[in-house]
Amino acid sequence: MPKISHPPAKVSCYNCEKIFFRDFGRFNEAIKFHWKQYCSGKCQSEAKNFQVSLDCSRPGCKKTFYRTPSDLRKSKDVYCSLHCAAVVNNKKYPKRSAVKKNCLNCGKAFTGKKFFCSITCKFKGQIKPSNKIVGLIQDFYIQNNRIPSKREISYCRAARARFGSWNNAIKTAGFDPNPVMFANRHIAKDGHECDSFTEKIIDDWLFAKGMEHKRDVPYPGNKGFTCDFVVGNKWIEFFGLSGQLRKYDKLKRKKLNLIKKYDINLIKIFPNDIFPKNKLGLILK
C-alpha cells in the first residue's frame, strides 16, 4: 500500500500562543507523550525560566536582577550581589572593636589572641632569668599560701624553656608540685573533699570568707547529679571541662535542663574565672 502523506499540523505555541505548522508525525508524538510544543527554542527557554524580577534593597543601588523562588530567603531584603549585602549588613551590625592587650615582653599595646606582639618578642619573652621565675613562684606562695597553677603565672612557657618543665620549676623554688588538676581528689581547708584542685580553690575561698556551704548536693528529680556547692539558696557549679569533652558537655546539658525545670538559682564558674586571675570576688559577691 502506498504511504499516506499527512499535511503539517497547525499548532499553538505553549509560550507565546503563536500559530505555527509542525510535521504531523512530531505533532502526534507530542500529543502521545503529553509534551508541550513551542514555536522556537527561544519560547521553550522562556517557558522553563521560573526566575522572578527583583529590585536590590540596598539604598542607592536599585539594580534589577533575577532569582528563582527557591533561591529567595524569608527576609524581605534582597540584594543583587554579595557586595550590596555586605554594605547593608556591616552598617546594620557593626563589628565589635578588637580588645587591646599589652605585650608580655615589651609592653606594647596590640590586638589578637596571642600574648606577644611579634615573633621577636615571643622568643625574648620565653627567655627569663631563673631567679625571676623562682621569685614569682615564691611570691605567689607567700600571698596565697599555696603552690600556683601554671595558668596563674605569666612566665609558664619561659619556666618550661629554662627548667625543662613546670614541675621542675616548682621543685627548684623549694616546693612539691601540685597533682594533676583533674586526676586526684583534694581536701579543702574545712575538710571537704573536692574533685579537682580548682574546686579546692573555690572551697577555700568560701571558707576564708566565712560563707557556710555544702558540697555535692543532689539535684531534685535526678539523684545521680550533684551540685558542686550550695550557699543558702545559691547553687554553684564549676564547669571545668566545658567544651573539651563531648561526654562532659552532654552531662552539663542535662544538669542545665534540671536547673531550668526546677527554677534553680545557679552561678556558673569556668576555668578562666580562676586562672590566670581569680575573679571569685566579682562572681560570688
C-alpha positions in Angstrom: 0.0 0.0 0.0 1.3 3.5 -0.8 2.3 5.5 2.2 -0.3 8.0 3.3 1.1 11.6 3.4 -0.4 13.9 6.1 -0.2 17.7 5.7 1.6 19.6 8.5 -0.4 20.1 11.7 -1.4 23.6 12.9 -0.2 24.1 16.5 -0.4 26.9 19.0 2.8 27.7 20.9 2.6 26.9 24.6 4.6 30.1 25.5 3.6 32.9 23.1 0.4 31.3 21.6 1.6 31.9 18.1 0.2 29.6 15.4 2.8 27.6 13.5 2.9 24.4 11.4 4.7 21.2 12.5 5.3 17.9 10.9 2.3 15.6 11.6 4.4 12.8 13.0 6.1 15.1 15.5 2.8 16.6 16.4 1.3 13.2 17.2 4.4 12.2 19.2 4.0 15.3 21.4 0.3 14.5 21.9 1.1 10.9 22.8 3.7 11.8 25.5 2.0 15.0 26.7 4.8 17.2 25.6 4.4 20.9 25.4 5.0 22.4 21.9 6.9 25.6 21.1 7.3 27.6 18.0 11.1 28.2 18.7 13.9 27.4 21.0 13.6 30.9 22.5 10.0 30.2 23.6 11.0 26.9 25.1 13.7 28.5 27.1 11.4 31.3 28.3 8.7 28.9 29.4 11.2 26.9 31.5 12.7 30.0 33.1 11.0 30.4 36.6 13.1 33.4 37.7 11.3 36.4 39.1 12.4 40.0 38.6 13.6 41.8 41.8 15.0 45.2 42.8 18.1 45.4 45.0 17.2 46.5 48.6 20.5 48.5 49.1 19.7 52.2 49.1 21.4 53.8 46.0 21.6 50.6 44.0 18.0 49.6 43.0 19.5 47.3 40.3 17.1 44.9 38.7 18.1 41.2 38.8 16.5 37.8 38.6 16.3 34.9 41.1 14.4 31.6 41.2 11.9 31.4 44.1 14.0 28.6 45.7 16.9 31.0 46.0 14.9 33.6 47.9 15.1 33.6 51.7 12.3 34.6 54.1 13.9 38.0 54.6 12.2 41.0 53.0 15.5 42.4 51.9 17.1 41.0 48.7 20.4 42.0 47.2 21.8 41.8 43.7 25.3 40.8 44.9 27.3 39.9 48.0 28.8 43.4 47.8 25.5 45.1 48.3 24.5 42.7 51.1 27.8 43.3 52.9 27.4 47.1 52.7 24.0 47.0 54.3 24.8 44.3 57.0 28.0 46.0 58.0 26.1 49.2 58.8 23.3 47.3 60.5 25.5 45.0 62.5 28.9 46.8 63.1 31.7 44.7 64.2 33.0 44.9 67.8 36.3 46.7 68.2 39.2 44.4 69.0 40.3 44.2 72.6 43.8 45.6 73.1 46.3 43.9 75.4 49.9 44.6 76.3 52.8 42.5 75.1 54.3 40.4 77.9 57.8 41.3 76.7 57.9 44.9 75.6 54.6 46.2 77.0 53.4 47.5 73.6 49.6 47.5 73.1 48.3 45.2 70.3 45.2 43.2 69.3 45.0 39.5 68.9 44.7 36.2 70.8 48.4 35.8 71.5 50.5 37.1 74.4 53.3 38.8 72.4 53.1 41.5 69.7 55.6 39.8 67.4 57.7 36.6 66.9 60.8 38.5 68.2 59.0 39.4 71.5 57.8 35.8 71.8 61.3 34.4 71.7 62.6 37.1 74.1 59.6 36.6 76.4 60.4 32.9 76.7 63.9 33.7 77.9 63.7 34.8 81.5 66.3 34.6 84.3 65.8 31.5 86.5 65.9 33.6 89.7 63.0 35.8 88.4 60.8 32.8 87.7 61.6 31.2 91.1 60.9 34.5 92.7 57.4 34.7 91.1 56.5 31.3 92.4 57.8 32.0 95.9 55.9 35.4 96.0 52.7 33.7 94.9 53.1 31.1 97.7 53.6 33.9 100.3 50.5 35.8 99.1 48.1 32.8 98.6 49.6 30.2 100.9 49.6 27.5 98.1 51.6 26.5 95.1 50.5 28.3 91.9 49.0 26.5 88.9 50.9 27.1 85.7 48.0 29.1 84.4 48.4 31.6 87.2 52.0 32.5 86.2 52.6 34.6 83.1 56.1 33.1 82.6 54.9 29.5 82.3 56.5 28.9 78.9 59.7 30.6 80.0 59.8 28.3 83.0 59.5 25.2 80.8 62.2 26.6 78.5 64.5 27.3 81.4 63.9 24.3 83.6 62.6 21.7 81.2 59.1 21.5 82.8 56.8 23.5 85.0 57.1 20.9 87.8 60.9 21.2 87.7 60.5 25.0 88.2 58.3 24.3 91.3 60.9 21.9 92.7 63.7 24.5 92.1 61.6 27.0 94.1 61.6 24.6 97.0 58.1 23.2 96.8 56.4 19.9 95.9 54.4 20.1 92.5 50.6 20.1 92.6 48.9 16.9 91.5 47.3 16.8 88.0 44.4 19.2 88.1 41.6 16.7 87.4 43.3 13.5 88.3 43.2 13.3 92.1 40.8 14.4 94.9 41.8 17.2 97.2 41.0 18.1 100.7 39.9 21.7 101.3 40.8 23.6 104.5 37.4 23.0 106.0 37.7 19.2 105.4 35.5 19.0 102.3 36.7 16.5 99.7 37.0 18.2 96.3 37.1 16.6 92.8 39.8 18.9 91.5 42.4 21.3 92.5 40.3 24.2 91.2 37.3 23.1 93.3 39.6 23.2 96.3 40.4 26.9 95.4 36.7 27.7 95.4 36.0 25.8 98.6 38.9 27.5 100.4 37.7 30.9 99.1 34.2 30.3 100.6 35.8 29.1 103.8 38.1 32.1 104.1 35.1 34.5 103.6 33.1 32.7 106.3 30.4 31.5 103.9 28.7 28.3 105.1 28.4 26.0 102.2 27.5 22.4 101.3 29.2 20.0 98.9 27.8 17.6 96.4 24.1 18.4 96.9 21.8 16.1 94.8 19.6 17.8 92.2 15.8 17.4 92.5 14.4 15.0 90.1 17.7 13.2 89.5 19.7 11.9 92.4 22.5 10.9 90.1 23.5 14.5 89.5 25.0 16.6 92.3 25.9 20.3 92.5 29.4 21.3 93.5 28.5 24.0 96.1 25.3 25.3 97.7 25.4 28.6 99.6 22.0 29.5 101.0 19.6 29.4 98.0 22.5 29.8 95.6 23.8 26.8 93.7 27.3 27.0 92.3 28.7 24.8 89.5 32.3 24.7 88.3 32.3 23.6 84.7 36.0 22.7 84.5 35.9 20.7 81.3 33.3 22.6 79.4 33.9 22.5 75.6 36.7 19.9 76.0 34.9 16.6 76.3 31.8 15.6 74.4 30.6 13.4 77.2 31.1 16.1 79.8 29.1 18.6 77.7 26.3 16.1 77.4 26.1 15.7 81.2 26.3 19.5 81.5 23.3 20.0 79.3 21.3 17.5 81.4 22.2 19.5 84.5 21.1 22.8 82.9 17.8 21.2 81.9 17.2 20.2 85.5 18.2 23.7 86.7 15.7 25.3 84.2 12.9 22.8 85.1 13.1 23.4 88.9 14.0 27.1 88.6 17.3 26.8 90.5 19.3 30.0 91.2 22.6 28.9 89.6 26.0 30.6 89.5 28.4 29.2 86.8 32.1 29.3 87.2 34.6 28.4 84.4 38.4 27.9 84.4 39.0 31.4 83.0 37.2 32.8 86.1 40.0 31.3 88.3 43.1 31.4 86.0 45.2 33.4 85.5 43.3 35.9 87.7 41.0 34.9 90.4 37.6 36.6 89.8 35.6 34.8 92.6 35.2 38.1 94.4 33.2 39.5 91.5 31.3 36.4 90.7 30.3 35.4 94.2 29.8 38.9 95.7 
